[in-house]
Amino acid sequence: MTAPAAYPAHRWADLFRRAGPWCSVFYDAGTGTVDSRHAQDVIPDNVADELRRQGAAEDDLTAIVDSVRPAAGESRPAARLLLAESGAVRLDELLVGSEAGPGFATVGPVPDVLPLLRHDQHRFPYLVVVVGRDGGEVRRHSAHGQRSEPITVTGSRENLTKNPGGGWSQGRYQHRTEEIWRRNTGALAEAVEEARRLDGSRLIAVIGDTHAAQLLITQLPPAAADLATRIDSIPDGSEDDDALRAKLDELIAGEYGRAEQAVLEQLSETRGSQRRGGVTGIGPVAAALQRAQADLVVLTDEPTEERLAVLDAEPWVATPGGETYGAQVLGETEARGALLRAAALSDADVVLLPPGALRSVLSDGDEAAALLRWTSENG
């Protein structure tokens, strides 16, 4: 499933299998302004007061407060997510490029990983490839503004300029020049593919020499070539080039839009019918997760008033007072957290969509949907 990032929630399965209760804390950790640096001073006390008010265990509270700290040396927006259980911090994640806004400090039966889902879903790794006839550079980025160390490829500079003269050797000379260009761009293509595989890149923007760019794209493997886009009129691709930044923003927004639309079209085609491969509504999605039938769970990016029961074993989730199939109830929580946990523990992917987008294909009042692994004769 390609989506604005259908997230493989099973990565959090080990967290979700722990019995809890959990302390979840999300706060702005950036230090880029004087106000943000001053705000860091009061966060530990505020977090401690709120967790204590909600009845947090003292060992969990201590573990959390000891881990509250700013993002040292990080001038960009950054938020930190802390999850603690049984007296230990089980996750400490700095989300560079995200802002916590008012943030939260909560105690509950499941860890609140929604900020991490939201951040990772919009990470969007991509490559900017600056290509010349003697090699080039592969720059690795994410939509959050993070950059990894670039990969530089230096090729042969022999015969880089075609001989403008005539004579019997001109054809052979030019053929030799073309072959050197091809070898140089071939080496760069290998570096591009390596970076794509390493980062899971979803876009490859190619800038630089026109002829070398064409040679590069033709030598990329099909999976990489499908992601490649040639950006003209930007010769050197300076990191601070406003025209390049604007074009990249446009391309990334287009990819998000197409991926989101693909999910919405699939939901629309199923019309919430199990026979067509989909269900809508929190209750039906919970039931599909109980059967491990959900392949992709689609949640709205806003809180819901509906709550679900969290179970200590399969089927992991139930409606309040509903059938638990012998599992023990750990507690109740906001429906999105319970559905996300059940998705992770049943190996389903998850997508978080803007509320307006999801409402455009769901019935009034429905706040979740799922695409199914198999269809049912009922529904």
C-alpha positions as CSV (number, residue, x, y, z in Angstrom):
1,M,0.0,0.0,0.0
2,T,1.4,3.4,-1.0
3,A,0.0,6.2,1.1
4,P,1.2,9.3,2.9
5,A,2.8,6.8,4.6
6,A,1.0,3.6,5.3
7,Y,3.0,2.9,8.4
8,P,4.1,-0.6,9.4
9,A,2.7,-0.4,12.9
10,H,4.2,-3.8,13.9
11,R,7.4,-1.9,14.6
12,W,5.8,-0.9,17.9
13,A,4.5,-4.4,18.7
14,D,7.0,-5.0,21.5
15,L,6.0,-1.7,23.2
16,F,2.3,-2.6,22.9
17,R,2.7,-6.1,24.4
18,R,3.8,-4.6,27.7
19,A,1.0,-4.5,30.3
20,G,1.4,-0.9,31.4
21,P,0.2,1.4,32.8
22,W,2.1,3.9,30.7
23,C,3.2,7.5,31.1
24,S,3.3,9.3,27.8
25,V,4.8,12.8,27.5
26,F,5.1,15.0,24.4
27,Y,6.6,18.5,24.5
28,D,8.5,21.0,22.4
29,A,12.2,20.5,22.9
30,G,13.6,23.0,20.4
31,T,16.0,25.7,21.6
32,G,16.1,27.9,18.6
33,T,14.7,31.0,20.4
34,V,15.2,32.7,23.7
35,D,11.5,32.0,24.7
36,S,11.9,28.3,23.8
37,R,15.0,28.0,25.9
38,H,13.3,29.7,28.9
39,A,10.3,27.4,28.5
40,Q,12.5,24.3,28.9
41,D,13.2,25.3,32.5
42,V,9.6,24.8,33.7
43,I,8.7,21.6,31.6
44,P,10.0,19.0,34.2
45,D,8.0,20.5,37.0
46,N,4.9,20.9,34.9
47,V,5.2,17.3,33.6
48,A,5.7,15.9,37.1
49,D,2.7,17.8,38.5
50,E,0.4,16.6,35.7
51,L,1.5,12.9,35.9
52,R,1.2,12.9,39.6
53,R,-2.3,14.4,39.3
54,Q,-3.3,11.5,37.1
55,G,-1.9,8.9,39.6
56,A,1.4,8.0,37.9
57,A,3.6,5.5,39.7
58,E,6.5,7.3,41.4
59,D,9.1,5.2,39.6
60,D,7.5,6.0,36.2
61,L,7.3,9.6,37.1
62,T,10.9,9.8,38.2
63,A,12.1,8.0,35.0
64,I,10.2,10.5,32.8
65,V,11.3,13.6,34.6
66,D,14.9,12.5,34.6
67,S,14.6,12.2,30.8
68,V,13.0,15.6,30.1
69,R,15.6,17.7,28.4
70,P,16.0,20.1,25.4
71,A,17.3,19.2,22.0
72,A,20.8,20.5,22.6
73,G,22.3,22.2,19.5
74,E,19.1,21.8,17.5
75,S,18.0,25.2,16.1
76,R,15.1,23.7,14.0
77,P,11.7,22.9,15.5
78,A,11.9,19.7,17.5
79,A,9.6,17.8,19.8
80,R,10.4,14.9,22.2
81,L,8.2,11.9,22.9
82,L,8.9,10.0,26.1
83,L,7.1,6.7,27.0
84,A,7.7,5.1,30.4
85,E,6.4,1.8,32.0
86,S,7.5,-0.3,35.0
87,G,9.9,2.4,36.1
88,A,11.9,2.7,32.8
89,V,11.7,4.9,29.8
90,R,10.8,2.5,26.9
91,L,11.0,5.1,24.2
92,D,12.8,8.4,24.0
93,E,12.4,9.9,20.5
94,L,13.5,13.4,19.3
95,L,11.2,14.3,16.4
96,V,13.2,17.0,14.5
97,G,10.9,19.1,12.3
98,S,7.8,18.4,14.4
99,E,6.2,20.8,17.0
100,A,4.3,19.6,20.0
101,G,2.1,22.6,20.4
102,P,0.5,22.3,23.8
103,G,1.9,18.8,24.1
104,F,0.6,16.3,26.6
105,A,1.4,14.3,29.7
106,T,-0.9,11.3,30.3
107,V,-1.2,8.1,32.2
108,G,-3.1,5.2,30.5
109,P,-3.2,1.6,29.5
110,V,-1.4,2.1,26.2
111,P,1.5,4.3,25.2
112,D,0.5,7.3,23.0
113,V,2.6,6.9,19.8
114,L,0.3,9.1,17.6
115,P,2.9,11.9,17.5
116,L,5.5,9.4,16.3
117,L,3.1,8.0,13.7
118,R,2.3,11.6,12.5
119,H,6.0,12.5,12.3
120,D,7.2,9.3,10.5
121,Q,4.2,9.3,8.1
122,H,5.4,12.7,6.8
123,R,9.1,12.1,6.9
124,F,9.2,11.5,3.2
125,P,12.8,10.7,2.4
126,Y,14.0,11.9,-1.0
127,L,17.2,12.4,-2.9
128,V,18.6,15.4,-4.8
129,V,21.2,14.2,-7.4
130,V,23.6,16.8,-8.8
131,V,25.0,15.2,-11.9
132,G,27.9,16.2,-14.2
133,R,29.9,14.5,-16.9
134,D,32.6,13.6,-14.4
135,G,30.4,12.2,-11.7
136,G,28.2,14.0,-9.2
137,E,26.7,14.0,-5.7
138,V,23.8,12.3,-4.0
139,R,22.2,14.4,-1.3
140,R,19.9,12.6,1.1
141,H,17.0,14.6,2.7
142,S,13.6,14.2,4.4
143,A,10.7,16.5,4.3
144,H,11.3,17.5,7.9
145,G,14.5,19.2,6.8
146,Q,16.9,16.5,8.0
147,R,20.0,15.8,5.9
148,S,22.3,12.9,5.9
149,E,25.9,12.9,4.7
150,P,26.0,13.2,0.9
151,I,27.6,10.6,-1.4
152,T,30.1,12.0,-3.8
153,V,31.1,10.1,-7.0
154,T,34.2,11.2,-8.8
155,G,34.6,9.7,-12.3
156,S,37.2,9.9,-15.0
157,R,37.8,13.3,-16.6
158,E,39.5,11.9,-19.7
159,N,38.1,13.3,-22.9
160,L,35.2,15.1,-21.1
161,T,35.0,17.6,-24.0
162,K,34.2,16.2,-27.4
163,N,36.9,17.1,-30.0
164,P,35.4,19.9,-32.1
165,G,37.8,19.2,-35.0
166,G,37.4,17.0,-38.0
167,G,39.6,14.2,-39.3
168,W,39.4,10.5,-39.5
169,S,39.7,10.1,-35.7
170,Q,36.8,12.4,-34.8
171,G,34.2,9.7,-34.6
172,R,36.3,7.3,-32.6
173,Y,37.2,10.2,-30.2
174,Q,33.6,11.2,-29.7
175,H,32.6,7.6,-29.1
176,R,35.3,7.3,-26.4
177,T,34.0,10.5,-24.8
178,E,30.4,9.2,-24.7
179,E,31.7,6.0,-23.2
180,I,33.5,7.9,-20.4
181,W,30.3,9.9,-19.7
182,R,28.3,6.7,-19.5
183,R,30.7,5.1,-17.1
184,N,30.7,8.1,-14.9
185,T,27.0,8.4,-14.8
186,G,26.7,4.6,-14.3
187,A,28.8,4.8,-11.2
188,L,26.6,7.7,-9.9
189,A,23.5,5.6,-10.7
190,E,24.8,2.8,-8.5
191,A,25.2,5.3,-5.7
192,V,21.7,6.7,-6.2
193,E,20.3,3.1,-6.0
194,E,22.3,2.4,-2.8
195,A,20.9,5.6,-1.2
196,R,17.4,4.9,-2.3
197,R,17.5,1.4,-0.8
198,L,19.1,2.7,2.4
199,D,16.6,5.5,3.0
200,G,13.5,4.2,1.3
201,S,13.5,7.3,-0.8
202,R,10.2,8.2,-2.4
203,L,11.4,10.9,-4.9
204,I,14.7,11.4,-6.8
205,A,15.2,14.9,-8.1
206,V,17.9,15.1,-10.8
207,I,19.6,18.4,-11.6
208,G,22.8,19.5,-13.4
209,D,24.2,18.8,-16.9
210,T,21.3,18.0,-19.2
211,H,23.0,15.2,-21.2
212,A,24.5,13.6,-18.1
213,A,21.2,13.7,-16.4
214,Q,19.6,11.8,-19.3
215,L,22.4,9.2,-19.2
216,L,22.0,8.8,-15.5
217,I,18.2,8.2,-15.6
218,T,18.5,5.6,-18.3
219,Q,21.0,3.7,-16.1
220,L,18.9,3.6,-13.0
221,P,17.2,0.4,-12.0
222,P,13.4,0.5,-12.9
223,A,12.4,1.1,-9.2
224,A,14.6,4.1,-9.0
225,A,13.9,5.4,-12.5
226,D,10.2,5.5,-11.7
227,L,10.9,7.9,-8.9
228,A,13.3,10.1,-10.9
229,T,12.3,13.6,-12.0
230,R,14.5,16.0,-14.0
231,I,14.5,19.6,-12.8
232,D,15.6,22.0,-15.5
233,S,17.1,25.5,-15.1
234,I,18.8,24.7,-11.8
235,P,22.4,24.1,-12.8
236,D,24.3,23.5,-9.5
237,G,21.6,22.9,-6.9
238,S,22.9,25.0,-4.1
239,E,21.4,23.9,-0.8
240,D,20.0,27.4,-0.3
241,D,18.5,27.7,-3.8
242,D,15.0,29.1,-3.4
243,A,13.9,27.9,-6.8
244,L,15.1,24.4,-6.1
245,R,13.4,24.4,-2.7
246,A,10.1,25.6,-4.2
247,K,10.2,22.9,-6.9
248,L,10.9,20.2,-4.3
249,D,8.1,21.4,-2.1
250,E,5.8,21.2,-5.1
251,L,6.9,17.7,-6.0
252,I,6.5,16.4,-2.5
253,A,3.1,18.0,-2.1
254,G,2.1,16.3,-5.3
255,E,3.3,12.9,-4.1
256,Y,1.3,13.3,-0.8
257,G,-1.8,14.3,-2.7
258,R,-1.7,11.4,-5.1
259,A,-1.0,8.9,-2.3
260,E,-3.8,10.3,-0.1
261,Q,-6.2,10.2,-3.1
262,A,-5.3,6.6,-3.8
263,V,-6.3,5.6,-0.2
264,L,-9.6,7.6,-0.4
265,E,-10.5,6.0,-3.7
266,Q,-10.0,2.6,-2.3
267,L,-12.2,3.4,0.7
268,S,-14.8,4.9,-1.6
269,E,-14.8,1.8,-3.8
270,T,-15.4,-0.5,-0.8
271,R,-18.3,1.7,0.6
272,G,-17.8,0.1,4.0
273,S,-18.9,-3.3,2.7
274,Q,-17.0,-6.4,3.8
275,R,-18.0,-8.0,0.5
276,R,-16.1,-5.2,-1.3
277,G,-13.1,-5.4,1.1
278,G,-13.7,-2.6,3.6
279,V,-15.4,-1.5,6.8
280,T,-16.1,1.9,8.3
281,G,-16.7,3.1,11.8
282,I,-14.8,2.5,15.0
283,G,-16.9,-0.6,16.0
284,P,-16.6,-2.4,12.7
285,V,-12.9,-1.6,12.5
286,A,-12.3,-3.0,16.0
287,A,-14.2,-6.2,15.0
288,A,-12.0,-6.5,11.9
289,L,-8.9,-6.2,14.0
290,Q,-10.3,-8.8,16.4
291,R,-10.3,-11.2,13.4
292,A,-6.9,-10.0,12.3
293,Q,-8.7,-9.2,9.0
294,A,-7.6,-5.6,8.7
295,D,-4.7,-4.9,6.3
296,L,-4.8,-1.1,6.4
297,V,-6.4,0.9,9.2
298,V,-7.2,4.5,8.4
299,L,-7.6,6.9,11.3
300,T,-8.5,10.6,11.5
301,D,-6.0,13.0,12.8
302,E,-8.2,14.4,15.5
303,P,-9.3,13.1,18.9
304,T,-12.5,11.1,19.1
305,E,-14.9,10.9,22.0
306,E,-15.4,7.1,21.5
307,R,-13.4,4.7,23.8
308,L,-12.4,1.1,23.4
309,A,-11.2,-1.6,25.8
310,V,-7.6,-2.6,25.7
311,L,-6.9,-6.3,26.2
312,D,-3.8,-8.1,27.5
313,A,-4.0,-10.8,24.8
314,E,-5.6,-11.6,21.4
315,P,-7.9,-10.1,20.1
316,W,-6.2,-7.1,21.8
317,V,-9.2,-4.8,21.5
318,A,-13.0,-4.8,22.3
319,T,-15.9,-2.4,22.6
320,P,-16.6,-1.5,26.2
321,G,-18.5,-4.3,27.7
322,G,-18.1,-6.4,24.5
323,E,-16.7,-9.9,24.0
324,T,-13.1,-10.3,25.1
325,Y,-12.7,-14.0,24.2
326,G,-11.0,-14.8,27.5
327,A,-8.5,-11.9,27.4
328,Q,-8.3,-9.6,30.4
329,V,-9.2,-5.9,30.1
330,L,-6.3,-3.6,31.0
331,G,-8.4,-0.5,30.8
332,E,-10.2,1.8,28.3
333,T,-8.6,4.5,26.2
334,E,-9.5,6.9,23.3
335,A,-10.4,4.8,20.3
336,R,-7.5,5.7,18.0
337,G,-4.9,4.6,20.5
338,A,-6.7,1.2,21.0
339,L,-7.1,0.7,17.2
340,L,-3.5,1.6,16.6
341,R,-2.3,-0.9,19.2
342,A,-4.5,-3.7,17.8
343,A,-3.2,-2.9,14.3
344,A,0.4,-3.2,15.5
345,L,-0.3,-6.5,17.2
346,S,-2.1,-8.0,14.2
347,D,0.5,-6.8,11.7
348,A,-1.7,-4.2,10.0
349,D,-0.5,-0.9,8.5
350,V,-1.9,2.4,9.6
351,V,-2.5,5.7,7.9
352,L,-3.4,9.0,9.7
353,L,-5.5,11.3,7.4
354,P,-6.7,14.9,7.9
355,P,-10.3,14.9,9.3
356,G,-11.7,16.6,6.2
357,A,-10.2,14.0,3.9
358,L,-11.6,11.0,5.7
359,R,-15.0,12.6,6.1
360,S,-15.2,13.0,2.4
361,V,-15.6,9.3,1.9
362,L,-17.1,8.1,5.2
363,S,-20.7,8.3,6.5
364,D,-21.4,11.0,9.0
365,G,-20.0,10.1,12.4
366,D,-17.6,7.5,11.2
367,E,-14.1,8.2,12.4
368,A,-12.1,5.2,11.2
369,A,-12.0,2.7,8.3
370,A,-10.1,-0.4,7.3
371,L,-9.2,-2.2,4.1
372,L,-9.4,-5.9,4.6
373,R,-7.1,-8.8,3.9
374,W,-10.1,-11.0,2.8
375,T,-13.7,-10.3,2.1
376,S,-16.8,-11.7,3.8
377,E,-20.1,-12.8,2.5
378,N,-21.7,-10.8,5.2
379,G,-21.8,-7.0,5.2
